[in-house]
Every structure is written in structure tokens, then in C-alpha cells.
Amino acid sequence: MKIYITTDLEGISGVVDFKQTGRDEKGKDYEKACHLLTEDVNSAVEGCLKAGAEKIVVLDGHGGGRNRAQL
């Protein structure tokens, strides 16, 4: 089984404000939002692996989706 996950910072774990997305500045709220997104993605990947996924690709759709990590 191959899994493709697309994610974005807005909307995960209660990220609802521009100051959390780093749009205007990259402060503590942004750092916290990135941490929350990382934890959410890690949980999704862990669930996929437990379900038998052989390959997982995660695309960060934030800012045009130019960052892709293959896990």
C-alpha cells in the first residue's frame, strides 16, 4: 500500500490565525503551529505504517507546496 498525504498549516490542531501561520512574522505562535503540524503528520504516518503502508509521501501544501519529504 502506498500513501500520499497532503497537508497545510491552516486548520490543523486549531491553527486558525495568520500570526500562527507565519504569514506576517515567524514568532512563537508560528513555531508552536509548526510543532502541532509535525505531531499531526507523525501521527498520520504512524497510523498508515500500522495499517501496512509500504511507502508514504508527505507534501506540505503551504506556500505552493514546494517542499516534499519522502518517508
N, C-alpha and C positions, 0 to 999 in steps of 0.2 A: 504494500500500500504506500502511495506517495501522497504527501500532504503539502498544500500551498496555503500559507497564511498571509493575508494582507492586513496590516494594522495601521492605525493612525493615533496620534496622541490625544486628540479631542474625543471625549466620550468614554474613555476607559477609566475605570475606578473613580469616577466623579470629577474628571478633568473637564471643566466647563467654562473657564475664564481665560481670556487672552494672556493674562500675566502668567498663567500656568503653562502656556504653550511656547513661551519664549519668542512670541511674535514681536513684541516691543523691547523686551530685555530678557536676559538669561540669569535670573536670580534664584533664590532658594525655592520659590514656588515651581519654577521650571525644573530644577534638579529633582524635586520631590515627584513631579509628574513623570519625569523620565524613569525614576526608580519604580513607580507604580506600573508603568507600561512594561518595563523589563520583567517585573514579577508576573504580570498578566500573561505575557508571551511565554515565559518559562513554564507557567502552569499549563498553558495550552499545549506546549511541546511535550511536556511530561505526560499529559493525558493521551496524546497521539502515540507516543512511544509505548505506553502501557497497552494501547489498543492494537499494537502491532505495526505501526508505521515503520517503513524501511528508510524513507528519505523525507526530510522536512525542509521546505524552503520558506523563509520569512521575508516578506517585503514590507519595509517601512514606507507607507504611502505618504508620509508627511513631507512637505516641501517638494512635491513632484515625484517622490518615490525613487530617488536615485541611489538609495543605499540598500543593498541586498546582502543578507548574510545567509550562507548555506550552512545548515547544521547537520 
